[in-house]
Amino acid sequence: MSSIPANDLSNQEGDKLQKTSVSLGVGDQIPNVTTTNSTSLPGLSQLQEVFELGTGLLLPYAFQPLKAIETYLPGLASMWPFDITSSFNPSKDIPDLSGKVILVTGGNNGLGKETILQLAKHNPHKIFMASRTESKARDAIASIKSQISQDVDIEYLQLDLASLPSIKKAADQVTTRTDRLDILVLNAGIMAVPSAKTAAGQEIQLGTNHVGHFLLTKLLLPTLDHTAKKNSPDVRIISLSSAAWQMAPNIDTIVSTEKLLAQKPWTCYGASKAANVMFAAELARRYPQFTSVSLHPGMIKTDLYTPNLEVNPLVRYGSLLMGGLIFQTIEAGALNQLWLAAGARKEEIKNGQFYTPVGKVNNNKWATDAKDGKRLWEWTEQELKNAGY
């Protein structure tokens, strides 16, 4: 997830964005933004941004200090007197995955690459690495294979979550290469980029982080259903959200492109993360034969932070001062999605719920509000129908 929780990275070439020169991609490229002089003093807008971030993320935990520590200060969470960290070890606790087919979006670096690496150690039949840039994906595949003893089939899958034609092409590639898909990890995304629209007309963060993954999943539903009926009843769809869901506006704004475009980038990011939670929950309601959950990976230092560190000196200096306590390693950050994707037994997972690290169900209004989940689902279907999908 995340310049807040770091789960995200974007994907590939494809349809050009409107109103901005932001370059997007899944899993291997962060947005290009105009940066300011690193020695400049923070302006009023930057102070306001930090204030909104702080209040949006911390106020919900005002009366839950242990949960706040667990979410935002994992370095402290592992120390006495808290000691509330997990003992999950993917090397030991993930079972044999023989025969299973896996797809991970944003798989060529960060949490996605670590997820593929750890899953590849347990003998899956095949892994699709969805990524924007082929050269970076090939490098990532070579890096992963150099760290494992098994000869695992890892196939590059070109995917641009901001481009509906690219998503259709990627799904077609998967269905022509396999009739089985056991684990779908919707890991990729973008964060707090300048206001823009996708070519299909959605606000860029909601369009990439939610609509793109929605279409990919929709196109793969027949394969997922076939797997559940013919191969294994344990089919899982894992959606990476983040604690930034707390910064989301109301559902009326989320499903109105006009209203959402009038919001600030962090609010739009929060909207996309709330949409990830609603999508996972509604998918579980509509397709209970699958295990569909969403998660917060923790505060992870990935490339998603780079634009904000460059633009806002308060964020940069705060990261330097508190980074050791706030930020986890990528290896630690991938644990929650690895536990949900393969480490936990199916009966251990509560379908449709939102999880914080590691394997802990966390109350989330977007996961439990079936009315809002249905509304987002129907809005997304209509958006895709309008675009010819």
Secondary structure as the mmCIF struct_conf table of DSSP 4:
data_model
#
loop_
_struct_conf.conf_type_id
_struct_conf.id
_struct_conf.beg_label_comp_id
_struct_conf.beg_label_asym_id
_struct_conf.beg_label_seq_id
_struct_conf.end_label_comp_id
_struct_conf.end_label_asym_id
_struct_conf.end_label_seq_id
BEND BEND1 ILE A 4 PRO A 5
BEND BEND2 ASP A 15 ASP A 15
HELX_LH_PP_P HELX_LH_PP_P1 LYS A 16 LEU A 17
STRN STRN1 GLN A 18 GLN A 18
BEND BEND3 LYS A 19 THR A 20
BEND BEND4 VAL A 26 ASP A 28
HELX_LH_PP_P HELX_LH_PP_P2 ILE A 30 ASN A 32
TURN_TY1_P TURN_TY1_P1 SER A 38 THR A 39
HELX_LH_PP_P HELX_LH_PP_P3 SER A 40 PRO A 42
HELX_RH_AL_P HELX_RH_AL_P1 LEU A 44 LEU A 58
HELX_RH_3T_P HELX_RH_3T_P1 LEU A 59 TYR A 61
TURN_TY1_P TURN_TY1_P2 ALA A 62 PHE A 63
HELX_RH_AL_P HELX_RH_AL_P2 PRO A 65 TYR A 72
HELX_RH_AL_P HELX_RH_AL_P3 PRO A 74 ALA A 77
TURN_TY1_P TURN_TY1_P3 SER A 78 SER A 78
BEND BEND5 MET A 79 MET A 79
TURN_TY1_P TURN_TY1_P4 TRP A 80 PHE A 82
HELX_RH_AL_P HELX_RH_AL_P4 PRO A 90 ASP A 93
BEND BEND6 ILE A 94 ILE A 94
TURN_TY1_P TURN_TY1_P5 SER A 98 GLY A 99
STRN STRN2 VAL A 101 THR A 105
TURN_TY1_P TURN_TY1_P6 GLY A 106 ASN A 108
BEND BEND7 ASN A 109 ASN A 109
HELX_RH_AL_P HELX_RH_AL_P5 GLY A 110 ALA A 120
TURN_TY1_P TURN_TY1_P7 LYS A 121 HIS A 122
BEND BEND8 HIS A 125 HIS A 125
STRN STRN3 LYS A 126 SER A 131
BEND BEND9 ARG A 132 ARG A 132
HELX_RH_AL_P HELX_RH_AL_P6 GLU A 134 SER A 146
TURN_TY1_P TURN_TY1_P8 GLN A 147 GLN A 147
BEND BEND10 SER A 149 GLN A 150
STRN STRN4 ASP A 153 GLN A 158
TURN_TY1_P TURN_TY1_P9 LEU A 161 ALA A 162
HELX_RH_AL_P HELX_RH_AL_P7 LEU A 164 ARG A 177
BEND BEND11 ASP A 179 ASP A 179
STRN STRN5 ILE A 183 LEU A 186
BEND BEND12 ALA A 192 ALA A 192
HELX_LH_PP_P HELX_LH_PP_P4 VAL A 193 PRO A 194
BEND BEND13 SER A 195 SER A 195
STRN STRN6 LYS A 197 LYS A 197
TURN_TY1_P TURN_TY1_P10 ALA A 199 ALA A 200
BEND BEND14 GLY A 201 GLN A 202
STRN STRN7 GLU A 203 GLU A 203
HELX_RH_AL_P HELX_RH_AL_P8 ILE A 204 LEU A 206
HELX_RH_PI_P HELX_RH_PI_P1 GLY A 207 GLY A 212
HELX_RH_AL_P HELX_RH_AL_P9 HIS A 213 HIS A 226
HELX_RH_PI_P HELX_RH_PI_P2 THR A 227 ASN A 231
BEND BEND15 PRO A 233 PRO A 233
STRN STRN8 ARG A 236 LEU A 240
HELX_RH_3T_P HELX_RH_3T_P2 ALA A 243 MET A 247
HELX_RH_AL_P HELX_RH_AL_P10 ILE A 251 ILE A 254
TURN_TY1_P TURN_TY1_P11 VAL A 255 VAL A 255
HELX_RH_AL_P HELX_RH_AL_P11 THR A 257 LEU A 261
TURN_TY1_P TURN_TY1_P12 ALA A 262 ALA A 262
BEND BEND16 GLN A 263 GLN A 263
HELX_RH_AL_P HELX_RH_AL_P12 PRO A 265 ARG A 286
TURN_TY1_P TURN_TY1_P13 PRO A 288 GLN A 289
BEND BEND17 PHE A 290 PHE A 290
STRN STRN9 THR A 291 LEU A 295
STRN STRN10 ILE A 300 ILE A 300
HELX_RH_3T_P HELX_RH_3T_P3 ASP A 303 TYR A 305
HELX_RH_AL_P HELX_RH_AL_P13 THR A 306 VAL A 311
HELX_RH_AL_P HELX_RH_AL_P14 PRO A 313 ILE A 326
HELX_LH_PP_P HELX_LH_PP_P5 PHE A 327 PHE A 327
STRN STRN11 GLN A 328 GLN A 328
HELX_LH_PP_P HELX_LH_PP_P6 THR A 329 THR A 329
HELX_RH_AL_P HELX_RH_AL_P15 ILE A 330 GLY A 333
TURN_TY1_P TURN_TY1_P14 ALA A 334 ALA A 334
HELX_RH_AL_P HELX_RH_AL_P16 LEU A 335 LEU A 338
HELX_RH_PI_P HELX_RH_PI_P3 TRP A 339 GLY A 343
BEND BEND18 ALA A 344 ALA A 344
HELX_RH_3T_P HELX_RH_3T_P4 LYS A 346 GLU A 348
BEND BEND19 ILE A 349 ILE A 349
TURN_TY1_P TURN_TY1_P15 ASN A 351 GLY A 352
STRN STRN12 PHE A 354 THR A 356
TURN_TY1_P TURN_TY1_P16 PRO A 357 GLY A 359
STRN STRN13 LYS A 360 VAL A 361
HELX_RH_AL_P HELX_RH_AL_P17 LYS A 365 THR A 368
HELX_RH_AL_P HELX_RH_AL_P18 ALA A 370 ASN A 386
TURN_TY1_P TURN_TY1_P17 ALA A 387 GLY A 388
#
